[in-house]
Amino acid sequence: MAGGSSLGRDFGWLWAAFAASTLGTWIAFNAFPLLAITVLHEGAAEVAALAAVGAAVGAAVAVPLGPWVEFRRKRPVMIATDLARCAALLSVAGAFALDRLGFVQLLVVSVVVAGADITFGAASGACLKALLRPEDLLRAQARLESTTWTATVLGPPLGGALFALVGPVATVLADAVSHLLSAAGIRAIGRPEPVPARAPWAAARGGADEPGRLRPADLVEGWRHILGHPLLRPLFLNTVLVNGLIMATAPLLAVLMLGPLGFAPWQYGLAFAVPCVGGLVGSRLARPLAARYGGHRVLRVAGVLRVCWPVGLAFVRPGVTGLLLVMGVEFALITCSGVFNPVLAAHRLGLTATDRVARTLTAWSVTAKASVAALTALWGLLAAVTGPRAAIALAGLLLLATPLLLPRADRLLAAAGGEEGRKERERTDHQD
């Protein structure tokens, strides 16, 4: 493995593939709702169903795929999911060109894309763990996090320009091409992939591996591993709850800002686009901070800091002051998340055995998507009773309690072992 700042040519191809597909996803951000509104002339209920049902059913479809992916070579799975997403998206462009596009097709394609996204993420995490040494995982995760936030900043404006200049299906075509580029990048990885472990349900029969005959217990192995691990369990509960509460308030804030407070749509977009630069800042700081203070400390401090800000959104007012308040809160939140996320991802991979990575990441992603959907629906009902400002405030107050779910620093340090544990002992000895 290359030393210094390089993580090797094979990681470079994986990184390029990730960058291509992530940028394509953000260019096509909200493409399906826009198509439903501008082309199919659907109403609010249909657009909401497109977002909620597609993600929920896609997550359910991904549940049995986690165990299936675990005992397969990961790169062919990643290429297959890229090609599946590309084909599904091209079907939308083809139907649009033939004037045959319908709401049901958009719904089916959204399910396929959501399920493929989760499956790809699980396989890519296992692929990353196999490509790199444990001490290089944080550096790699920080680069991926930085890429995500770069795409978040650049993608929606590019998508908006394409939509305006070329037409409503242009962003869908761009997303489809991005998955082709991703598949090409994964195909270019030269290192032979390790032979995966034999599936336990095949070993129990003593015959060939037949992934179609999963036992019910095999479907929940990812959750069993997470909930049975003394460190993964609190990290899992913390991140699922934090992400769910943050995302649940997003539509309520949109209603508040674009309705009673009178912000223009471009001001609302600006309020959330500019703070994404904080994700770049945080992801660049993650590794230096972990090297200096220890990943376990950074995980806890960033985990606490990232939930201190959202309660401030309940105090947004009209005008420039309110706009600056939203931008400041979002910048602080995203910066802290940019530090927290790669450190969490590196710890999660380090704490998970190679033959459980795909199932663990699938379970994590499925639960995260389900919790966001459930909390968004619940907070929508709450806002209907109390108003959006009170619902946002309650979510912010609950977020302040979530650091209680984070594991203690001494447990994180003990689990880190290896290089981080050695460095921490050296720091302690030097201080003594």
KOLTORBA-827013 format. One record per residue (C-alpha): chain; x, y, z. Coordinates in Angstrom, 3 decimals. Example, Ala and Ser with C-alpha at 12.3 -4.5 7.8 and 13.67 -1.06 7.14 Angstrom:
BEGIN
["A"; [12.300; -4.500; 7.800]]
["A"; [13.670; -1.060; 7.140]]
% end
This chain:
BEGIN
["A"; [0.000; 0.000; 0.000]]
["A"; [1.293; 3.386; -0.914]]
["A"; [2.459; 5.533; 1.902]]
["A"; [2.331; 9.268; 2.414]]
["A"; [-0.727; 10.992; 1.110]]
["A"; [-1.464; 8.365; -1.540]]
["A"; [-3.802; 5.474; -0.849]]
["A"; [-2.886; 3.664; -4.019]]
["A"; [-4.129; 3.423; -7.581]]
["A"; [-6.949; 1.013; -6.770]]
["A"; [-8.431; 3.340; -4.171]]
["A"; [-8.090; 6.126; -6.727]]
["A"; [-10.358; 4.224; -9.120]]
["A"; [-12.857; 3.509; -6.340]]
["A"; [-12.805; 7.162; -5.341]]
["A"; [-13.331; 8.281; -8.946]]
["A"; [-16.267; 5.889; -9.300]]
["A"; [-17.786; 7.231; -6.080]]
["A"; [-17.280; 10.829; -7.220]]
["A"; [-18.943; 10.209; -10.588]]
["A"; [-22.045; 8.514; -9.186]]
["A"; [-22.390; 10.971; -6.287]]
["A"; [-22.194; 14.002; -8.565]]
["A"; [-24.748; 12.417; -10.894]]
["A"; [-27.089; 11.766; -7.974]]
["A"; [-26.930; 15.383; -6.831]]
["A"; [-27.325; 16.736; -10.371]]
["A"; [-30.554; 14.722; -10.532]]
["A"; [-31.605; 15.808; -7.025]]
["A"; [-35.424; 16.130; -6.978]]
["A"; [-35.579; 15.134; -10.674]]
["A"; [-38.451; 12.697; -10.150]]
["A"; [-40.648; 15.133; -8.183]]
["A"; [-39.967; 17.779; -10.831]]
["A"; [-40.920; 15.353; -13.600]]
["A"; [-44.052; 14.375; -11.708]]
["A"; [-45.049; 18.024; -11.303]]
["A"; [-43.992; 19.561; -14.618]]
["A"; [-44.592; 16.646; -17.020]]
["A"; [-47.234; 14.448; -15.379]]
["A"; [-48.980; 17.325; -13.538]]
["A"; [-49.344; 15.275; -10.354]]
["A"; [-50.438; 16.802; -7.069]]
["A"; [-48.768; 17.083; -3.678]]
["A"; [-50.029; 13.692; -2.459]]
["A"; [-48.567; 11.855; -5.444]]
["A"; [-45.252; 13.684; -5.180]]
["A"; [-45.006; 12.873; -1.470]]
["A"; [-45.830; 9.225; -2.184]]
["A"; [-43.143; 9.117; -4.851]]
["A"; [-40.516; 10.186; -2.318]]
["A"; [-41.737; 8.161; 0.663]]
["A"; [-42.931; 4.924; -0.944]]
["A"; [-39.980; 4.646; -3.304]]
["A"; [-37.448; 4.940; -0.495]]
["A"; [-39.370; 2.686; 1.905]]
["A"; [-39.981; -0.126; -0.581]]
["A"; [-36.426; 0.184; -1.886]]
["A"; [-35.116; -0.245; 1.655]]
["A"; [-37.323; -3.324; 2.149]]
["A"; [-36.051; -4.805; -1.110]]
["A"; [-32.470; -4.279; 0.054]]
["A"; [-32.939; -6.328; 3.262]]
["A"; [-32.437; -9.790; 1.667]]
["A"; [-29.716; -8.420; -0.601]]
["A"; [-27.405; -7.724; 2.360]]
["A"; [-26.743; -11.413; 3.160]]
["A"; [-26.574; -12.174; -0.563]]
["A"; [-23.906; -9.514; -1.142]]
["A"; [-21.895; -10.605; 1.898]]
["A"; [-20.832; -13.883; 0.316]]
["A"; [-20.279; -12.612; -3.220]]
["A"; [-17.391; -10.775; -4.794]]
["A"; [-18.159; -7.139; -4.139]]
["A"; [-16.960; -5.461; -7.318]]
["A"; [-19.257; -7.412; -9.669]]
["A"; [-22.147; -6.546; -7.338]]
["A"; [-21.203; -2.861; -7.458]]
["A"; [-20.974; -2.916; -11.252]]
["A"; [-24.312; -4.724; -11.486]]
["A"; [-26.062; -2.170; -9.266]]
["A"; [-24.528; 0.670; -11.284]]
["A"; [-25.805; -0.872; -14.510]]
["A"; [-29.226; -1.524; -12.961]]
["A"; [-29.529; 2.114; -11.918]]
["A"; [-28.353; 3.256; -15.339]]
["A"; [-30.897; 1.051; -17.140]]
["A"; [-33.732; 2.137; -14.862]]
["A"; [-32.941; 5.813; -15.371]]
["A"; [-32.570; 5.387; -19.145]]
["A"; [-36.032; 3.817; -19.196]]
["A"; [-37.405; 7.103; -17.841]]
["A"; [-35.634; 9.065; -20.582]]
["A"; [-36.875; 6.623; -23.230]]
["A"; [-40.457; 6.749; -22.001]]
["A"; [-40.307; 10.552; -21.919]]
["A"; [-39.000; 10.669; -25.492]]
["A"; [-41.869; 8.398; -26.627]]
["A"; [-44.419; 10.381; -24.609]]
["A"; [-45.213; 7.261; -22.581]]
["A"; [-43.885; 8.317; -19.176]]
["A"; [-46.261; 7.544; -16.312]]
["A"; [-46.391; 7.896; -12.543]]
["A"; [-46.185; 4.135; -11.956]]
["A"; [-42.945; 3.942; -13.931]]
["A"; [-41.430; 6.745; -11.860]]
["A"; [-42.466; 4.903; -8.698]]
["A"; [-40.960; 1.581; -9.866]]
["A"; [-37.715; 3.237; -10.955]]
["A"; [-37.439; 5.066; -7.618]]
["A"; [-37.739; 1.691; -5.832]]
["A"; [-35.056; 0.131; -8.040]]
["A"; [-32.702; 3.075; -7.524]]
["A"; [-33.255; 3.152; -3.741]]
["A"; [-32.616; -0.582; -3.359]]
["A"; [-29.554; -0.428; -5.613]]
["A"; [-28.186; 2.558; -3.662]]
["A"; [-28.267; 0.615; -0.387]]
["A"; [-26.802; -2.520; -1.970]]
["A"; [-24.031; -0.550; -3.668]]
["A"; [-23.168; 1.206; -0.406]]
["A"; [-22.902; -2.090; 1.476]]
["A"; [-20.696; -3.659; -1.196]]
["A"; [-18.494; -0.573; -1.521]]
["A"; [-17.866; -0.475; 2.238]]
["A"; [-16.696; -4.079; 2.165]]
["A"; [-14.590; -3.330; -0.925]]
["A"; [-12.957; -0.359; 0.802]]
["A"; [-12.110; -2.427; 3.879]]
["A"; [-10.479; -5.073; 1.668]]
["A"; [-8.436; -2.527; -0.311]]
["A"; [-6.912; -0.559; 2.577]]
["A"; [-5.045; -1.077; 5.801]]
["A"; [-7.044; -0.295; 8.963]]
["A"; [-4.962; 2.821; 9.666]]
["A"; [-5.829; 4.210; 6.214]]
["A"; [-9.600; 3.902; 6.563]]
["A"; [-10.118; 7.301; 8.192]]
["A"; [-8.126; 9.091; 5.490]]
["A"; [-10.177; 7.329; 2.813]]
["A"; [-13.486; 8.045; 4.539]]
["A"; [-12.549; 11.727; 4.905]]
["A"; [-11.900; 11.941; 1.157]]
["A"; [-15.228; 10.292; 0.377]]
["A"; [-17.009; 12.637; 2.789]]
["A"; [-15.326; 15.646; 1.176]]
["A"; [-16.420; 14.391; -2.234]]
["A"; [-20.001; 14.036; -1.044]]
["A"; [-20.149; 17.626; 0.162]]
["A"; [-18.482; 18.913; -3.011]]
["A"; [-21.160; 17.161; -5.061]]
["A"; [-23.824; 18.569; -2.730]]
["A"; [-22.591; 22.102; -3.429]]
["A"; [-22.107; 21.716; -7.197]]
["A"; [-24.755; 19.190; -8.203]]
["A"; [-28.100; 20.982; -7.640]]
["A"; [-27.046; 24.214; -9.437]]
["A"; [-25.748; 22.169; -12.379]]
["A"; [-28.961; 20.155; -12.378]]
["A"; [-31.049; 23.311; -12.313]]
["A"; [-29.139; 24.726; -15.266]]
["A"; [-29.571; 21.486; -17.235]]
["A"; [-33.263; 21.394; -16.426]]
["A"; [-33.719; 24.977; -17.631]]
["A"; [-31.525; 24.799; -20.745]]
["A"; [-32.043; 21.248; -22.057]]
["A"; [-35.258; 19.967; -20.568]]
["A"; [-36.713; 18.058; -17.628]]
["A"; [-35.142; 14.700; -18.465]]
["A"; [-31.570; 16.016; -18.894]]
["A"; [-30.680; 15.528; -15.247]]
["A"; [-31.937; 11.926; -15.354]]
["A"; [-29.679; 11.238; -18.352]]
["A"; [-26.731; 12.817; -16.512]]
["A"; [-27.373; 10.541; -13.542]]
["A"; [-27.553; 7.487; -15.805]]
["A"; [-24.209; 8.374; -17.434]]
["A"; [-22.645; 8.891; -14.001]]
["A"; [-23.441; 5.284; -13.069]]
["A"; [-21.833; 4.057; -16.293]]
["A"; [-18.694; 6.004; -15.379]]
["A"; [-18.836; 4.548; -11.884]]
["A"; [-19.038; 1.007; -13.265]]
["A"; [-16.044; 1.715; -15.518]]
["A"; [-14.033; 3.003; -12.550]]
["A"; [-14.792; -0.079; -10.459]]
["A"; [-13.920; -2.312; -13.407]]
["A"; [-10.516; -0.605; -13.614]]
["A"; [-9.505; -1.695; -10.076]]
["A"; [-6.654; -4.088; -10.751]]
["A"; [-6.064; -5.908; -7.485]]
["A"; [-7.588; -9.416; -7.410]]
["A"; [-10.557; -9.549; -5.072]]
["A"; [-10.323; -12.004; -2.159]]
["A"; [-12.504; -15.088; -2.335]]
["A"; [-15.495; -14.381; -0.073]]
["A"; [-16.343; -16.607; 2.843]]
["A"; [-18.802; -19.416; 2.246]]
["A"; [-22.403; -18.622; 3.061]]
["A"; [-23.438; -20.331; 6.318]]
["A"; [-26.738; -21.533; 4.859]]
["A"; [-24.788; -23.306; 2.092]]
["A"; [-22.210; -24.725; 4.508]]
["A"; [-24.982; -26.125; 6.677]]
["A"; [-26.239; -28.192; 3.742]]
["A"; [-22.768; -29.183; 2.660]]
["A"; [-23.588; -28.257; -0.905]]
["A"; [-23.002; -25.394; -3.287]]
["A"; [-23.711; -21.867; -2.209]]
["A"; [-27.328; -21.094; -3.115]]
["A"; [-28.133; -17.581; -1.870]]
["A"; [-31.817; -17.893; -2.707]]
["A"; [-32.397; -20.180; 0.294]]
["A"; [-31.856; -17.713; 3.079]]
["A"; [-33.125; -18.533; 6.523]]
["A"; [-35.083; -15.828; 8.392]]
["A"; [-32.208; -15.565; 10.890]]
["A"; [-29.797; -14.717; 8.056]]
["A"; [-31.837; -11.638; 7.149]]
["A"; [-31.352; -10.052; 10.572]]
["A"; [-27.698; -10.940; 11.084]]
["A"; [-26.630; -7.343; 10.415]]
["A"; [-28.936; -6.018; 13.132]]
["A"; [-27.876; -8.834; 15.470]]
["A"; [-24.250; -7.838; 15.069]]
["A"; [-24.932; -4.122; 15.570]]
["A"; [-27.211; -4.492; 18.581]]
["A"; [-24.986; -7.112; 20.193]]
["A"; [-21.825; -5.011; 19.930]]
["A"; [-21.173; -2.779; 22.967]]
["A"; [-19.847; 0.092; 20.840]]
["A"; [-21.731; -0.234; 17.562]]
["A"; [-25.081; -0.354; 19.371]]
["A"; [-24.865; 3.129; 20.972]]
["A"; [-23.278; 4.625; 17.834]]
["A"; [-26.069; 3.117; 15.743]]
["A"; [-28.880; 4.349; 18.005]]
["A"; [-27.305; 7.791; 18.238]]
["A"; [-26.800; 8.306; 14.506]]
["A"; [-30.190; 6.896; 13.514]]
["A"; [-32.000; 9.152; 15.985]]
["A"; [-29.925; 12.256; 15.194]]
["A"; [-30.269; 11.901; 11.422]]
["A"; [-33.974; 11.126; 11.720]]
["A"; [-34.715; 14.179; 13.865]]
["A"; [-32.668; 16.493; 11.653]]
["A"; [-34.307; 15.294; 8.446]]
["A"; [-37.792; 15.310; 10.001]]
["A"; [-37.607; 19.080; 10.467]]
["A"; [-36.442; 19.837; 6.904]]
["A"; [-39.941; 19.978; 5.328]]
["A"; [-41.273; 21.902; 8.329]]
["A"; [-38.565; 24.525; 7.956]]
["A"; [-39.393; 24.781; 4.247]]
["A"; [-43.059; 25.354; 5.073]]
["A"; [-42.136; 27.982; 7.681]]
["A"; [-39.633; 29.860; 5.512]]
["A"; [-41.541; 29.766; 2.229]]
["A"; [-44.916; 30.384; 3.897]]
["A"; [-45.385; 32.656; 6.922]]
["A"; [-41.846; 34.092; 6.859]]
["A"; [-42.064; 35.025; 3.179]]
["A"; [-38.645; 33.928; 1.954]]
["A"; [-38.278; 33.568; -1.808]]
["A"; [-37.387; 30.117; -3.187]]
["A"; [-33.921; 31.327; -4.201]]
["A"; [-33.286; 32.547; -0.648]]
["A"; [-34.387; 29.193; 0.745]]
["A"; [-32.039; 27.388; -1.663]]
["A"; [-29.172; 29.728; -0.782]]
["A"; [-29.722; 29.154; 2.935]]
["A"; [-28.960; 25.456; 2.504]]
["A"; [-26.468; 25.513; -0.395]]
["A"; [-23.844; 27.839; 1.084]]
["A"; [-23.518; 26.000; 4.448]]
["A"; [-22.584; 22.793; 2.596]]
["A"; [-19.100; 24.296; 2.348]]
["A"; [-18.894; 23.402; 6.036]]
["A"; [-18.959; 19.744; 5.039]]
["A"; [-15.775; 20.292; 3.038]]
["A"; [-14.166; 22.060; 5.990]]
["A"; [-15.187; 19.371; 8.468]]
["A"; [-14.111; 16.448; 6.311]]
["A"; [-10.704; 18.042; 5.771]]
["A"; [-10.304; 18.523; 9.521]]
["A"; [-11.393; 15.013; 10.536]]
["A"; [-8.103; 13.199; 10.007]]
["A"; [-5.768; 15.897; 11.448]]
["A"; [-7.996; 16.197; 14.509]]
["A"; [-8.087; 12.424; 14.977]]
["A"; [-4.305; 12.210; 14.583]]
["A"; [-3.771; 14.878; 17.232]]
["A"; [-6.474; 14.103; 19.785]]
["A"; [-7.456; 10.516; 19.007]]
["A"; [-10.405; 9.331; 16.962]]
["A"; [-12.366; 8.369; 20.062]]
["A"; [-12.264; 11.929; 21.441]]
["A"; [-13.102; 13.478; 18.077]]
["A"; [-16.049; 11.119; 17.705]]
["A"; [-17.504; 12.119; 21.051]]
["A"; [-16.828; 15.864; 20.808]]
["A"; [-18.089; 16.167; 17.233]]
["A"; [-21.045; 13.941; 18.136]]
["A"; [-22.008; 16.376; 20.892]]
["A"; [-21.338; 19.564; 18.934]]
["A"; [-23.357; 18.553; 15.886]]
["A"; [-26.618; 18.480; 17.872]]
["A"; [-26.169; 21.811; 19.668]]
["A"; [-27.317; 23.964; 16.757]]
["A"; [-30.677; 22.809; 15.276]]
["A"; [-32.758; 24.178; 18.174]]
["A"; [-31.766; 27.637; 16.932]]
["A"; [-33.874; 27.104; 13.803]]
["A"; [-36.995; 27.542; 15.923]]
["A"; [-36.095; 31.233; 16.315]]
["A"; [-35.802; 32.114; 12.622]]
["A"; [-37.436; 35.418; 11.675]]
["A"; [-38.164; 37.150; 8.355]]
["A"; [-35.531; 39.146; 6.523]]
["A"; [-31.760; 39.075; 6.274]]
["A"; [-31.301; 38.323; 9.973]]
["A"; [-33.402; 35.179; 9.720]]
["A"; [-31.596; 34.082; 6.557]]
["A"; [-28.204; 34.530; 8.228]]
["A"; [-29.426; 32.606; 11.291]]
["A"; [-30.420; 29.616; 9.173]]
["A"; [-27.141; 29.727; 7.263]]
["A"; [-25.120; 29.968; 10.472]]
["A"; [-26.949; 27.088; 12.163]]
["A"; [-26.679; 24.899; 9.073]]
["A"; [-22.981; 25.729; 8.590]]
["A"; [-22.151; 24.788; 12.181]]
["A"; [-24.240; 21.600; 11.993]]
["A"; [-22.774; 20.488; 8.667]]
["A"; [-19.188; 21.291; 9.694]]
["A"; [-19.487; 19.180; 12.838]]
["A"; [-21.156; 16.407; 10.846]]
["A"; [-18.347; 16.590; 8.305]]
["A"; [-15.910; 15.812; 11.119]]
["A"; [-18.093; 13.166; 12.750]]
["A"; [-19.167; 11.137; 9.719]]
["A"; [-15.784; 9.890; 8.402]]
["A"; [-14.554; 9.096; 11.910]]
["A"; [-17.757; 7.129; 12.540]]
["A"; [-17.464; 5.308; 9.208]]
["A"; [-13.851; 4.335; 9.911]]
["A"; [-14.727; 3.087; 13.414]]
["A"; [-17.693; 1.137; 12.062]]
["A"; [-15.541; -0.671; 9.502]]
["A"; [-12.792; -1.265; 12.053]]
["A"; [-15.233; -2.767; 14.560]]
["A"; [-16.864; -5.093; 12.013]]
["A"; [-15.365; -8.372; 10.825]]
["A"; [-14.818; -8.691; 7.078]]
["A"; [-17.514; -11.343; 6.691]]
["A"; [-20.143; -9.080; 8.289]]
["A"; [-19.489; -5.713; 6.627]]
["A"; [-22.123; -5.910; 3.875]]
["A"; [-24.864; -7.115; 6.210]]
["A"; [-23.960; -4.529; 8.835]]
["A"; [-23.958; -1.617; 6.380]]
["A"; [-27.210; -2.805; 4.806]]
["A"; [-28.924; -3.013; 8.197]]
["A"; [-27.565; 0.409; 9.133]]
["A"; [-28.777; 2.047; 5.891]]
["A"; [-32.188; 0.369; 5.920]]
["A"; [-32.814; 1.460; 9.508]]
["A"; [-31.629; 4.999; 8.799]]
["A"; [-34.001; 5.368; 5.834]]
["A"; [-36.911; 3.844; 7.722]]
["A"; [-36.342; 6.095; 10.736]]
["A"; [-36.188; 9.213; 8.570]]
["A"; [-39.479; 8.259; 6.910]]
["A"; [-41.178; 7.456; 10.225]]
["A"; [-39.960; 10.561; 12.061]]
["A"; [-40.777; 12.809; 9.106]]
["A"; [-44.348; 11.506; 9.090]]
["A"; [-44.616; 11.833; 12.880]]
["A"; [-43.270; 15.381; 12.910]]
["A"; [-45.628; 16.300; 10.095]]
["A"; [-48.550; 15.242; 12.274]]
["A"; [-47.044; 17.079; 15.244]]
["A"; [-46.657; 20.259; 13.198]]
["A"; [-50.292; 20.029; 12.133]]
["A"; [-51.245; 20.244; 15.830]]
["A"; [-48.613; 22.570; 17.281]]
["A"; [-47.373; 24.474; 14.223]]
["A"; [-44.020; 24.046; 12.453]]
["A"; [-42.038; 26.307; 14.792]]
["A"; [-42.990; 24.346; 17.923]]
["A"; [-42.285; 21.026; 16.182]]
["A"; [-38.847; 22.257; 15.101]]
["A"; [-38.118; 23.393; 18.656]]
["A"; [-39.115; 20.007; 20.115]]
["A"; [-36.846; 18.183; 17.681]]
["A"; [-34.000; 20.513; 18.626]]
["A"; [-34.522; 19.872; 22.335]]
["A"; [-34.609; 16.103; 21.813]]
["A"; [-31.383; 16.323; 19.817]]
["A"; [-29.674; 17.885; 22.845]]
["A"; [-30.279; 14.623; 24.732]]
["A"; [-28.854; 12.316; 22.041]]
["A"; [-25.184; 12.554; 23.186]]
["A"; [-26.254; 10.359; 26.134]]
["A"; [-26.363; 7.506; 23.609]]
["A"; [-22.735; 7.952; 22.575]]
["A"; [-20.317; 5.359; 24.034]]
["A"; [-17.831; 6.487; 26.657]]
["A"; [-14.428; 7.618; 25.413]]
["A"; [-12.570; 4.926; 27.363]]
["A"; [-14.586; 2.185; 25.637]]
["A"; [-13.916; 3.708; 22.236]]
["A"; [-10.208; 3.895; 22.998]]
["A"; [-10.086; 0.312; 24.235]]
["A"; [-11.816; -0.859; 21.067]]
["A"; [-9.570; 1.200; 18.817]]
["A"; [-6.461; -0.710; 19.828]]
["A"; [-3.902; -0.965; 17.082]]
["A"; [-2.365; 2.216; 15.759]]
["A"; [-4.709; 4.658; 17.484]]
["A"; [-4.330; 2.945; 20.826]]
["A"; [-0.562; 2.992; 20.477]]
["A"; [-0.531; 6.698; 19.599]]
["A"; [-2.843; 7.517; 22.495]]
["A"; [-0.601; 5.648; 24.932]]
["A"; [2.385; 7.581; 23.572]]
["A"; [0.534; 10.886; 24.074]]
["A"; [-0.386; 9.894; 27.612]]
["A"; [3.157; 8.809; 28.461]]
["A"; [4.524; 12.055; 27.049]]
["A"; [2.105; 14.111; 29.163]]
["A"; [3.084; 12.151; 32.271]]
% end
